[in-house]
Structure formats: structure tokens, C-alpha cells
Amino acid sequence: MEILTTPDRMVRLAVDLVNTKTLEPEQLTAPQALSQFLLDHGEPVAVVDPRDLVQVKAIREQIRPVFHARPTEAAAILNTLLAEYAVRPYLSDHDGSPWHLHVAKPEATWAEWFAAGAAVGLAAFAAGHGFDAINACAASDCERVFVNAAERRPRRFCTPTCSSRTRVASYRARQSSSS
């Protein structure tokens, strides 16, 4: 459960975990939903119980502010998560898997695994791309978060759909105010 094949994977997991609860219905409604989320994200065996679900949702809410905070606040959140959950990275090839990096303690719960991996992944991403590349959608009716590694293409929206919807609403508002 602690496989970290690339830092990008943990960034993607952090974003996807936060996006399981937005204005849309809650996606992690039962242990089976969390298990499916883990399976969908490459975890070969994802056995979870109701306590895991509660703990992972709590970690999700600790990670969420990173996408909304100013850089110093986001760094403080990540540093707190790193101090509490991350361990010195180590290589493992357990259970016949290829060599991979672990950043959580060997007996970590799913919540601790998410916290350690998300903190390491987002901290490395921020160090490489800056906190401006870790963001929340600018659409007023969207709560999704995203990361954007493209240096020359700043991004304000999670998807082109949110961007288009916002532009259309802005255009319509300007048209109605000029009438």
C-alpha cells in the first residue's frame, strides 16, 4: 500500500483525492468506494474498513487548503504533514513488485500513506514549479483543484469546460448590462 513509483503519481493522487468531494456528490461514501479509488489509482490490493474511510476523508480535508492558500501558508501545511507522516524515503521490492520508493512508515494506515505521499508529492511539485502551479478552479461554481506544470501557460480553470462556461457567463452578463 505504500508504493510510490513516481512523485507525479502522488501529486495526481492528492489532486484526485481532494476532488472526491466538491460541489458534486461525495464520491467516498463507503469503504468499497475508497477501495475502488485505490484500485483505480494502481494499488493492487486495496482492503479498507470504515475507520480507514473516515481517516482518509480527514486527511483529504487537511490537504485541500494547500490548493487555496498563499505560498507561505501552503508550505506550512505541507511541512506539518511531512513532519507528522513522512519518513526517510526507502526502496523496496516487496511482494514481488519492482523496486519502488516508500515515503510512509511500513505499518502506515491508508490515511497515513495518503498524507505522506501527498505531502511529499505536492512539496516536490511546489519546489519545482512554484505554488502558483498548485491551484483551485477559478469558476465560481466549481471546487475542483488541479496542478499545472506548464511554465508558459498559466491556468485558472480545472478543465476547458469550466473555462468556457465562465467565459459564456461573463459574455452574457456584459450583454445584459449593456442592453
Secondary structure, 3 states (H helix, E strand, C coil): CCCECCHHHHHHHHHHHHCCCCCCCCCCCCHHHHHHHHHHCCCCCCCCCHHHHHHHHHHHHHHHHHHCCCHHHHHHHHHHHHHHHEEEEEEECHHHCCCEEEEECCCCCHHHHHHHHHHHHHHHHHHHHCHHHEEECCCCCCCCEEECCCCCCCCCCCCHHHHHHHHHHHHHHHHHHHC
